[in-house]
């Protein structure tokens, strides 16, 4: 009896709740930490980025209008489905990051916990950041945080699951929609996460996942006039690219989360900054009635 | 797939003399191969138009737009804003061409006239109990005369689909002739007549071909697919059949008729597909706002966004263009 033939998978992108191939029809080989072939991933082009932004913009209205409570439920649901698929994610992290199984399990646990942690913030962030301001007149003066809009996120290159969750969850929990470019060498946890998102009540277009090279796609996202903010976490160590992206982003006054010098320790407490960067404070004056 | 019917002896006069000869002619038109027509239309839609050709196509498409608002909720303010946009679609770029026409209900024509002045943008009005066409003939004629008097250069009339579908071709023919007469203006050239078929209600491609010939023989200056109020509205195969009809009509009679797909064309990509089809089916003579139009409202913004992308090299967004 002959050996069974391997199923050589070719993964696709995740745009607008669907799994399209790259418009360019290109894909690239994904190898594990030891260099063995694992699967093919779609190589996103600028047109995929364009389509993803359109999908994200379309989803923004209804996602930001949902109650914070509902967004919390949905994030919690992502955590649940991720937990259900633990073995798959542990394997993906082992393959991508070359960790031992026990370490990879800890990473998956941390990713699930992080989702739950951000889910809890959905209906609390307003109380922390909002305020009733004292003014010299017969007005209520109230400040509340509102989502920035469509956010492009360049996910970390090293931490393919925990890092990815740590940059995506804080953006969507507050009502933004997101276009993520995953780690180039380690895209599989992102691809698996797309499958989780598709089955966990996240409306199509809220998270759009592109696998491929940030250096190719990011300039288009940074210059795109319909993208409101960009997170450059994924361009660690490439100061020239980071500068180029910041300059391009200035054209429509995008909010920019700057590239760190080294990739952060993702196991540390993230604090509120990942959420507050992509929020705008709106202040309203309302006359006090008699 | 050519539709070249034989017109007997003395030509069209013979055909339109009686209901019987009209029916004989229209039913004698070769049938449309549905599968073939759809495959041909889909095939033409796969052409890749890039760089300078794309820039040309985008500007041409903008010049061909009949910027339309046909809502019960239209206000003079909204119509004025639309007319201003028609003259200068992209205020940030003086090189951006203006659109072909503004298309409104007859009661808004005077408002549009006021705003457009001598800008060269035409005014189209939908008349004859648009969109259903369910009114007595004298009311339809009064509706038309009213719009012409208010200053409309172009009249978009709807045919009586009920009469057409029940085979009363003479009635449809006479109605078009009568509306054409009502388009005459005492003090100048008569308004152009566009005849709307509402192809979404005509059931078959054969009917589209028949009604195209019927309208052209009755004196239409333009034939138009749809009102935009019925789904499906304009489709590529339907437009292709109409383009074949105007091509064959010119071969037979020497008279050139325009085509206007309307409704459901929302993206630049779609618009360029139509332009490719115009060039391939009817010929380059029709690649002109005088002979081909798009009835659209949201299309214009997408054309402008694509145009901006071509000139600036970065993607634009809907935030930078007016909502209408």
Boltz contact constraints between the chains, C-beta under 6 A:
constraints:
  - contact:
      token1: [A, 50]
      token2: [B, 315]
      max_distance: 6.0
  - contact:
      token1: [A, 223]
      token2: [B, 314]
      max_distance: 6.0
  - contact:
      token1: [A, 224]
      token2: [B, 315]
      max_distance: 6.0
  - contact:
      token1: [A, 225]
      token2: [B, 316]
      max_distance: 6.0
  - contact:
      token1: [A, 225]
      token2: [B, 317]
      max_distance: 6.0
  - contact:
      token1: [A, 226]
      token2: [B, 317]
      max_distance: 6.0
